[in-house]
């Protein structure tokens, strides 16, 4: 598929055909252009006629961008269980290894740290060697880490297998897929990143109950081996058809000038981006939302046990696994939903709406946490107000700093999730140990949500607007 656009640029003093080439090339840095020097416009004036052509793409089925999205979603689903069903393993692992909850939760933190703090390197490797090879390696590491974790007998071995190996493998897949989707979907960036990230949230829907049942019937070690193999193979298969779009490719009919959200006129390299205050504001905001969310995600099981609702029946099912299943669904649904909303009403307004929702939901959950049915419903609502950070922040970042370096740029921002992992799970467990209750945890989560929502509409919106105008 090849689109051709003819643009007339009037000749003026000091403006040559080569200048015309650079003027049209610099906003995106990637279109292929052919110059026809000194043409005539309809008024008969001399100038430069430029032909801009979109590169063609091969016709194999996997070169369709929607097929790429489906493959990316499948790969994301294959890595969702290590973080999102971790809470099911905390009880039996604690009993097996004889550790405290705070010590055990460092496994979860290491998983997120390796997934996030190494994301700039992971994104670079994906760009350097291609998604097929790197996503395959990530799938093998993620699944293999679970298998190895079934054999550990001390906490340090668990830190390495579940935390380090799984963390690095899931990180390669996560940042690689998101970086790929923002390049395939410049016209639907919020929706596409949301759909891809939804796989990361949705995947655990299909594994929470089976894994919980297998732990109870055959033990946690057997569950780790079986599901580690299953998830590794699924991710490996999906990776075989992942491809990067040709340089300069754009969807038919798309032009950056017609985008409904504020978008940069050029692409910023990582070095340029890191010098801007806009990036660091986004980093602080994502760190705050990540911290608040992970304080809840990593402790749903302990919440349920503390308030004696874990095994209470809701619609004939135990409240804890039902809560986890519903939360995975809402955590996945919120990403494309609020991504799509942000494509319509703007990134900052959507952030304020979603973050305020989580703030309200966490306060209501705290008020009714000892009611099994409300526990199930409200934990689902909390996840619905949190999971959209994984569509809103990458789409906002790429809108602000351009698509050319999108994967590596998002790799730097995704480190904020690592900050949240350090402050989230262990901090919540420490506060519980120190104060003897979860009250302070819920208050801190609500405050972080409220402040971030306020920053989105009062500071970020103005800062991004000034950034765009300065280009």
N, C-alpha and C positions, 0 to 999 in steps of 0.2 A: 504494500500500500504506500503510495507516494503522493503527497500533497504539495502543490506549488503555489506560492504567493508572489505576486509581482508588486514591488513597492517602488514608487518614484521618489527620489531624494533630489531636491533642487541643487544645482551647482552654485557654489558661492566661493568667494575668494578664499584660498587656502584649503579648500575641501576637495580632495581627490577621490577617485574610485576606491582606493585602498582605505581611505577614511570611512567611506560608506560601509565597507565590509566590517570594520571594527565597530562601528556604531551599532550595527544590527547584531553583531555577534556577542558583544559584551553583556547584555542583560542576562542571558542564560549560559553563555559560554559554549553552547553545544550545537546549534543548528548548522547544517551544511548549506553553504550559500554559493551561488554562481553569479558573477558580475557581468553585466552587459554595459560597458562604459558609455557614457554620453548618449543617453537616449533622449527622446522628446516626450514631454508630458502633453496633455490635451491642449494646452495653450501655446505649444510650440517652443517652450523654453528648454534650453539644454539642461541635462542633469545626469543622474546615474540610475539605471534600472537594475534592481537586484532581484534575483530569483532565489527563494528560500525553499529547500526541499526537505521533507521528512524522510529519514531513512526507511527503507522497506524492511520488513521482518519476515523470517521464514514462515511457511504455511503449516508446519507440523502443529498438532493440536496443543501441545504444551507451550507454544509461543503466544497463545491467546491469554491476555492479561487476567481474565476471569479464571482460567484454569490455573494460572500461577497463584492467584489468591486462594483457590481451593487447596492446592498443594501446600501452600504456606500455612493455612489453617490446620490442616492435618498434622503437619510437623509441630505446630504449636500445641495441639492437643496431646501429642506424644510426650511433652515435657511438663504437663500441668500437674501431674500427681506428686512429684518430689516436694514442691512447696505446699500444695493445697491439701494433701492428705497426711502431711507430717503429723498433725495433731493426733491422728489415730494410732501412731506408733509411739507417742510419748509415754503412755502408761506401761506397755510391756517392755519397752527399752529401759525405762527407769527402773523397773523391777529386775531386769536382767543384769544391768550394769551397776546398779546400786548408787546412782548419782542423785543430786538434787535437781529440781526442775530448772533452776537458773543455769546450772552446768550443762544440762541436756539441751537447753534452748540455744546454746552457742552453736550447736550443729546447724540449726535452722538459720542462724545469723551467718555462719560461714557459707552456707548454700547461696544465700542472697548476696553476700559480699563478693564471692567468686563470680557470680552471675553478673554483677553490676560493676564492681571496681575494675574488672578486666575488660569491660565492654569496649573501650577505645581500641585496645589491641585486638579483640575478637572481631570488631567491625573492620579493622584494617586487613586482617587475614581473610575475611570473606571477600572484601574488595580485591585483594591481591590474588587469591587462588580460586575464587568463584564460589557460588553458593552450593553447587552440587557436592564438591569435596568436603567443604567445611561443615555443612549441615549434616552430612553423613557421619563425620567424626563426632559432632555434637550428640547425635542420637546414640552412637555407640558408647560414649562416655556417660550419658545420662542413664541409660539402661544398665550399663555395666556397673555403675556406682551403686545401684540398688542391689544387684546380685552380690557384689563384694560386701555390702553392709550386712548381709544376712549371716556372715561368718565372724563378725567382730565380737571381741570379748572385753574390750575396754573402751572408754570414752574417746581416747585419742585416735584409735583406729576408726571409730565412727565419724569423728571430725574429718578425717581424710577421705573416707569412701563416700559418705553421704554429703558431707559439706563441700570438700574441695573438688572431687571428681565430678559428682553430679552438678555442682555449681558451675564449673567451667563449661561443661557440656551443654547445660540448659542455656547458659549465657550466649554461647556461639549461635544457637538456634534462634533465640529471642531477638537479639539485636540484628542478626542477619536477615531474618524474615521482615522485620519492621523496616529496615533500610531498603529492602527490595520493594516493598509495597509502595512506599512514598515515591519511588521512581516510576513504577508502573501506573500510578493513579494520581497525577498532578491535579486533575480536575475534581477528584472525589477523595481528597487526602484524609479528611476526618473519618469518613465512612470506611475507607479501605483499611486504614490502620486499626480502626475499631473492630472490623471483622476479623482481621488477622490476630489481633490481641485477644479477641473473644475466644479463639481456640485455646489460648492459654488458660482462660477462665472456665470455659465449657468442658474441657477435657475431663476434669475430675468428676463431672456429673456421672460419667459412665464407669468410674472406678471406685467411688466412695463406698457404695454399698457392697460390691463384690470384695473389695479389699478388707472392709470391716468384717464381713462374714468369714473370709478366709483366715484372718487373724484369730478370730474366735474359735474356728474349727480346727485349723492346722498350725497355728502359731504365726508370729510376725515374720520369722525367717523364711518360711515357705512362701508367704505372700510377697516378700521382697524379691525372691528368685523368679517366681512365675510372672509377676507384673513387670519386673525389670526387663525380662526377655521380650515380653509382648510389646512394651512401649518402645524398646530399642529397635525392634524389627520394623514397626510401623513408621517411625521417623526415618529410618534408613531407606525404606522404599519410597517415601514421599520425596526425599531429597534428590532422587535420580533424575527428575524432570525439571528441577528449578533452574531458571535462566535469568540473566540480567538483560533488560531491554537494550537495543542498539543505541549507541551514542547519538544524542540529539533527537531520539524518538519522542513523539507526542501523540496523544490520542487524536483521532480524526475530529476536526471541528474545534479543538481546544486552543485557546490563546491565553497566555498569562494576563493579558490586559482585560480579559472578560471574566476573571475569577471573582467569585462572590465574597472572598475574604481578603484581608490585607496581605499582599504577597510581595516579597522583595523583587527588585528589578534585576538583581544579579545574585550569584552564589558566593557565599563567604567561605573561605577555607577555615579549618579548625583554629588555626593561629589567629586569624582575624576575628572569628567569633568569640574566642576566649578573652579578647580585649574589650568587649562591649559590656556595659552594665545590664543590658537587656538579658543577655544569657545568664548572668549571675542571679538576677531576680528570678528567672525561670527555675534556676537550680535550687535556690532557697525555697521557693514555693513547692516544687516537687519533693524536696526533702521533707518538708513539713507534712505534706499529704501522705507521703510514703510512711513516715514514722507513725502517724495516727492510724493508718490502715493496718500496718503490721503489728501494732500493739493489740489489735483485735484479732487479726487472722491467726496469729501464732498461739492464741490463748482461748479460742472458742471451746476446746475440750476442757481445759481447767475451769473456765466460767461455768460450763454445764455441770461439772462435777461439784464445784463449790456450792452452787445453788440447788443441787439435787434434782436437776431436770434431765440429766443425760440419758437415763433409761426409762423415763416416763413415756407413756405411749401417746402419740398424736396420730390420729387416723390409723391406728393399729401398728404404727412403726415407732421405733425408739427415737426420741427427740433429737439426740446429737447427730446420728448419721443423716436423719431427715433434714436437719438444719444445714449440715454441710452440703448436702445435695442441692437444696434450694439456693443456698448462698453461691454455689458454683454457677448455677443457672443465672442468677441475677448479676453476678460478677462478670459473666460473659455477655449477657444481654446489654448491660449498661455501656459497654465499649462501642459497639456500632451505633447504638441509639444516640448517645450524647455526641459521638463523632459526627453523625448525620445532622443532629441539631446544630452543632457548631458550624457546619458548612452553610447552614441557613441563617443563623442569627449572630454569628461571630464567636470566636474562641473565648474571649474574656467573659462575655455575658453567660455563656454556657458553663464556664468554670464556677462562676458565682452561684448559679442555680444548683449545680450538682454538689458542690462542697457544702452549701447550706443545708441541702437535703441530708447529707451524712451527719452533720452536726445535730440536726433535729432528731434523726433516727437513733443516734447513740444515746442521747439523753432519755428518750422514751424507752429504749431497751433497758437502760439502767433502772428505770422506775418499775418495770414489769418483768425483770429478768428471772424471777422465780416462778413465772407462769409458763408451763411447757409450750402451749400453743403459741403464745405471744413471743416466746423466745425464738421459736422457729421462724415466725413471720418477720420479726424485727431484725434478726441477724441477717436475713435475706435482704431487707431494706438497707441495712448498713453497708453491705457489700455492693448494692446497687448505687449507693452514693459515693463509693470509693473507686471501683474498678475502672471508671472512665478516665482516670489520670493517664492510663496507658494508650489512650487514643488522643486525648486533648493536648498533652505536652509534646509528643513527637510531631503532630500536625502543626501546632503553633510554632515549634522550632523551625520546621522546614519552610513554613510560610515566611518566617522572619529572616532566615539565612540562606534560602535557596536550596534546590534539589541536588546539585552536583556532588556535594560532600555530605549528603543527608545521613548516610549510614554512620560515618565516623563522627559527625557532629552529634548525632543522637547518642552515640556511644559515650561521649563526654557527659551529656545530660543524664543518661541512665545511671551514672555513678550515684546520682541522688537517691536511687532506690537502695544502693549500698549504705548510704548514710542512714536511711530509715531502718535498715536491718540492724545496724549497731545500736540505734536508739530505741527501736521498737520492742522486739521480743524480750531481750534481756532486761531492758529498763522496766517494762511492765512487770516481769517476774520479780525484779528487785524491789519495786514499789510494793508489791503484794507481800513479800517477805518482811519488809521494813514496817509497813503500816498495819499489816494483818487483814487488809480488805482490798477490794478492787476499786473503791470509790475514787481515789486519786487518779487511777488510770483512766476512768471514764471522763473525769473532768478535764484532764490534759488533752485527751483525744478531741473532745468537743471544742476546746479553745483553739487548738491547731486548725481544725476545720473552719471555724468562724474567721480567724485571722487571714487564712489563705484566700477565702472567698472575698473578703474585703480588699485584699491586695490586688486581686484580679481586675476588679472594676474601677479601682481608684488609682493604682500605680501602673500596673502592667499595660493597660490599654493606652494610657498617655505616653508611656515610654516607647511602646512599639510604634505608635503613630509618629513620634518624633524621629525614630530610627528610619522609618520609610521615607519621610520627607527629606531627610539628610542625604539620601542616595543621589 
